[in-house]
Every structure is written in structure tokens, then in C-alpha cells.
Amino acid sequence: MTSLKTIVIAIDGPAASGKTSVGKIIAEKLNFNFLDTGIMYRAITYAALDSSVDFKQKTTVSEFIDNLNLQIIFDDSRDLKITFNDIDISKSLHSIEIDQNVSYYSSFKEIRDYLVEQQREIASYDNTVMVGRDIGSVVVPDSLKIFLTASISERAKRRHKELVDSGVSAELNEIESELERRDELDTKRKESPLVIASDATIVVSDGMMLEGVVSFILNNILARKL
């Protein structure tokens, strides 16, 4: 389907729209790899915060990438593992601090170019469901494209539940404000802004259960003779 001779299903959309939950289930049902590209940007953010780098100087961004010891690995069970300086950080990437900084670090062209290259390389290895902001528009333009979205209030409720379920204390109104801020940054940034690809199927998931969203998208994909 792609020039890479692998099938890529792109699920793009704003923060907390359910891309990851939906994408994981679809990948499992199709026996595809699953890659949440947002995790890669979160990993970069984790590394930058841990390293206390100052990105106000352009040379610092390039030097940071050149010295970055970040590994992204799929094991035999198709589970993703991310290590930074040989330490597994896979379960440390959903803190509020990372939420508040990921859009900033994602805005740097050097970082986006580096990660897009990594994402395309991953897509070349095996059939993959990829979720993010710019998979269909930038990373793999000839993918099967879904744009998954929901209202701010719906997304805030989902993110709040996700944080509470993981033991993180958070206020719903603060999450809603943060999502509004991230939407503003993601849609107006210079490098790879969040846009809806012209040939993407748009899914608005307000009021839909997870199973219903998965079923709708899966039927749409299979109807295209995957």
C-alpha cells in the first residue's frame, strides 16, 4: 500500500481524543505493530527535562539530538519499550510536567525532523498502526488516514479519568485549560501543525463508547480492502 511495501494506518487527532486506546485495539485485532508517536515526543521531553538543556540556542538543540541515547524497541510480543541512557522510561512519560512541556519541545524543527525519520524507519519494518498529530499529513502521506477528535470537555473528562486511574491527582478544570492551550499550540505551530488530511475519514467520538469507535473505524478500514 505504501512505497515502503508495508501497510500503515494513521490515526491523527488532538490530545486526549482516544487515539491511543483505539489504535492499540485496532493493531491487536489486525496483528499490526502499534506506535504512539506522541510517546516519542514525550520521551524527548523527558530527556530534555532530565538533562536541563536550554533550547533557546539553536546549537543546543542539534547537540542534544546528536548526543541523545534514546532507544525505541518492539519486542517479540509487539510491546514497545523506550529507554533513555539505558534506563526503561516507558512508564514515566505521562506526568503533568511532561504534559505541560511536550508541545514546546515538539515545536523545534530539528526534533520533529529527527523523530519523523525514526517513525518512517519503524513503518518500513512491519505493518503498523501509528497515532499522532501529523502521521497522515507528514510522516506517511500514503497511509490509510483516520482523524479522531472530540470536544474539549469530553477529552478533559477522559484525561482526568486516565490520570486518576493511574494514581495521579488532577483537577478537571486545569486539564481542560491545558488541553485548550495544547490545541492552540498544536494547530498554530510552524512545524507540522495539527491538520486534517484531505482524504482522512473524520470521526467525532463524543457520546461513543470505546468499542463503538473501534468498530466504526475498523469497518471503515476493512471497507477499503485492507
C-alpha positions as CSV (number, residue, x, y, z in Angstrom):
1,M,0.0,0.0,0.0
2,T,2.9,2.3,0.7
3,S,6.2,2.9,-1.1
4,L,7.7,1.1,1.9
5,K,5.6,-2.0,1.0
6,T,4.0,-2.1,4.4
7,I,0.5,-1.1,5.5
8,V,0.3,2.0,7.7
9,I,-3.0,3.0,9.4
10,A,-2.6,6.7,10.5
11,I,-4.9,7.9,13.4
12,D,-4.3,11.6,13.9
13,G,-6.1,13.9,16.3
14,P,-5.8,16.4,19.2
15,A,-4.6,15.4,22.7
16,A,-6.8,13.0,24.7
17,S,-9.1,12.2,21.7
18,G,-8.7,8.5,22.4
19,K,-6.2,7.8,19.6
20,T,-4.0,5.5,21.8
21,S,-6.8,3.4,23.2
22,V,-8.4,3.0,19.8
23,G,-5.2,2.4,18.0
24,K,-4.0,-0.3,20.4
25,I,-7.2,-2.3,19.9
26,I,-7.2,-2.0,16.2
27,A,-3.5,-3.0,16.0
28,E,-4.2,-6.1,18.1
29,K,-7.2,-7.1,16.0
30,L,-5.2,-6.8,12.8
31,N,-2.0,-8.2,14.3
32,F,-0.1,-4.9,13.4
33,N,2.6,-3.1,15.4
34,F,1.3,-0.2,17.4
35,L,3.2,3.1,17.7
36,D,2.0,6.1,19.6
37,T,4.3,8.7,18.1
38,G,3.3,11.1,20.9
39,I,5.2,8.8,23.2
40,M,8.3,9.6,21.2
41,Y,7.8,13.3,21.7
42,R,7.1,12.6,25.4
43,A,10.4,10.7,25.6
44,I,12.3,13.6,24.0
45,T,10.6,15.9,26.5
46,Y,11.6,13.6,29.4
47,A,15.2,13.5,28.2
48,A,15.3,17.3,27.7
49,L,13.9,18.0,31.2
50,D,16.2,15.4,32.8
51,S,19.2,16.9,31.0
52,S,18.2,20.5,31.9
53,V,19.1,21.7,28.4
54,D,18.4,25.3,27.3
55,F,16.8,25.2,23.9
56,K,17.0,29.0,23.4
57,Q,20.2,28.5,21.5
58,K,19.8,26.6,18.2
59,T,23.1,24.8,18.5
60,T,21.9,23.3,21.8
61,V,19.0,21.5,20.0
62,S,21.4,20.0,17.5
63,E,23.9,19.0,20.1
64,F,21.1,17.5,22.3
65,I,19.9,15.3,19.4
66,D,23.5,14.3,18.4
67,N,24.1,13.1,22.0
68,L,20.7,11.6,22.6
69,N,20.8,8.0,23.8
70,L,17.2,7.1,23.2
71,Q,16.1,3.6,22.0
72,I,12.7,2.6,20.8
73,I,12.2,-1.2,20.5
74,F,9.4,-3.6,19.7
75,D,9.8,-7.0,21.5
76,D,8.5,-10.3,20.1
77,S,5.1,-9.7,21.6
78,R,4.9,-6.3,19.7
79,D,5.2,-4.4,23.0
80,L,7.0,-1.1,22.8
81,K,9.9,-0.3,25.1
82,I,11.6,3.1,25.3
83,T,15.0,3.6,27.1
84,F,16.9,6.7,27.8
85,N,20.5,6.3,28.8
86,D,19.8,2.6,29.0
87,I,17.0,3.1,31.6
88,D,13.5,2.0,30.8
89,I,11.3,5.1,30.9
90,S,8.2,3.7,29.2
91,K,6.0,4.1,32.3
92,S,7.3,7.5,33.2
93,L,6.0,9.6,30.3
94,H,2.6,10.7,31.4
95,S,3.4,13.2,34.2
96,I,1.7,16.6,34.3
97,E,5.2,18.2,33.9
98,I,5.6,16.4,30.6
99,D,2.0,17.3,29.6
100,Q,2.9,21.0,30.1
101,N,6.2,20.9,28.1
102,V,5.7,18.4,25.3
103,S,4.2,20.9,22.9
104,Y,7.1,23.3,23.4
105,Y,9.8,20.7,22.7
106,S,7.7,19.3,19.8
107,S,7.8,22.7,18.1
108,F,11.5,22.5,17.2
109,K,12.2,21.6,13.6
110,E,15.3,19.6,14.5
111,I,13.4,17.4,16.9
112,R,10.5,16.9,14.6
113,D,12.8,16.0,11.7
114,Y,14.7,13.6,13.9
115,L,11.5,11.8,15.1
116,V,9.8,11.8,11.7
117,E,12.9,9.9,10.3
118,Q,12.6,7.4,13.2
119,Q,8.9,7.0,12.6
120,R,9.3,6.3,8.9
121,E,12.0,3.8,9.6
122,I,9.7,2.0,12.1
123,A,6.9,2.0,9.5
124,S,9.2,0.4,6.9
125,Y,9.8,-2.7,9.1
126,D,6.2,-4.1,9.5
127,N,2.5,-3.2,9.2
128,T,1.8,-0.6,11.8
129,V,-1.0,1.4,13.3
130,M,0.5,4.9,14.1
131,V,-1.2,7.6,16.1
132,G,-0.1,11.2,16.5
133,R,-0.7,14.7,15.1
134,D,0.9,14.5,11.6
135,I,1.1,10.9,10.6
136,G,-1.3,11.2,7.6
137,S,-0.2,14.7,6.6
138,V,3.6,14.5,7.0
139,V,5.0,11.2,8.2
140,V,3.3,8.7,5.9
141,P,1.1,10.6,3.5
142,D,0.0,7.5,1.6
143,S,-1.3,5.8,4.7
144,L,-4.9,4.9,5.5
145,K,-6.0,8.0,7.3
146,I,-8.4,8.5,10.3
147,F,-8.8,11.8,12.1
148,L,-10.2,11.1,15.6
149,T,-11.5,14.0,17.6
150,A,-13.9,15.0,20.4
151,S,-15.0,18.2,22.2
152,I,-12.7,19.8,24.8
153,S,-15.0,18.8,27.7
154,E,-15.2,15.2,26.6
155,R,-11.4,14.9,26.2
156,A,-10.8,16.6,29.5
157,K,-13.0,14.0,31.3
158,R,-11.1,11.2,29.6
159,R,-7.7,12.6,30.5
160,H,-8.9,13.2,34.1
161,K,-10.0,9.6,34.4
162,E,-6.8,8.3,33.0
163,L,-4.7,10.3,35.5
164,V,-6.9,9.4,38.5
165,D,-6.9,5.7,37.5
166,S,-3.1,5.8,37.4
167,G,-2.9,7.4,40.9
168,V,-2.2,11.0,39.8
169,S,-4.1,13.8,41.5
170,A,-5.5,16.3,39.0
171,E,-8.3,18.9,38.7
172,L,-10.7,18.7,35.8
173,N,-10.8,22.4,35.1
174,E,-7.0,22.5,35.0
175,I,-6.9,19.7,32.5
176,E,-9.5,21.4,30.3
177,S,-7.4,24.6,30.3
178,E,-4.2,22.7,29.5
179,L,-5.9,20.9,26.6
180,E,-7.1,24.2,25.2
181,R,-3.6,25.5,25.4
182,R,-2.1,22.5,23.7
183,D,-4.7,22.6,20.9
184,E,-3.7,26.2,20.3
185,L,0.0,25.3,20.2
186,D,-0.5,22.2,18.1
187,T,-2.7,23.8,15.4
188,K,-0.7,27.0,15.1
189,R,2.9,25.8,15.4
190,K,5.1,26.4,12.3
191,E,6.4,22.8,12.0
192,S,3.9,20.1,11.1
193,P,0.8,21.7,12.7
194,L,-2.2,19.6,13.5
195,V,-4.3,19.5,10.4
196,I,-6.9,17.2,8.9
197,A,-5.6,15.5,5.7
198,S,-8.0,16.0,2.8
199,D,-8.5,12.2,2.3
200,A,-8.9,11.4,6.0
201,T,-12.1,9.9,7.5
202,I,-13.2,12.2,10.4
203,V,-14.6,10.5,13.5
204,V,-16.1,12.7,16.2
205,S,-16.3,10.4,19.3
206,D,-18.5,12.4,21.7
207,G,-21.0,10.1,23.3
208,M,-19.5,7.0,21.8
209,M,-18.1,4.1,23.9
210,L,-14.6,2.9,23.1
211,E,-15.9,-0.3,21.5
212,G,-18.2,1.7,19.2
213,V,-15.3,3.9,18.0
214,V,-13.1,0.9,17.3
215,S,-15.9,-0.9,15.4
216,F,-16.6,2.2,13.3
217,I,-13.0,2.8,12.4
218,L,-12.2,-0.9,11.8
219,N,-15.2,-1.3,9.5
220,N,-14.1,1.8,7.6
221,I,-10.6,0.4,7.2
222,L,-11.7,-3.0,6.1
223,A,-14.1,-1.4,3.6
224,R,-11.1,0.0,1.9
225,K,-10.0,-3.6,1.2
226,L,-7.0,-3.6,3.5
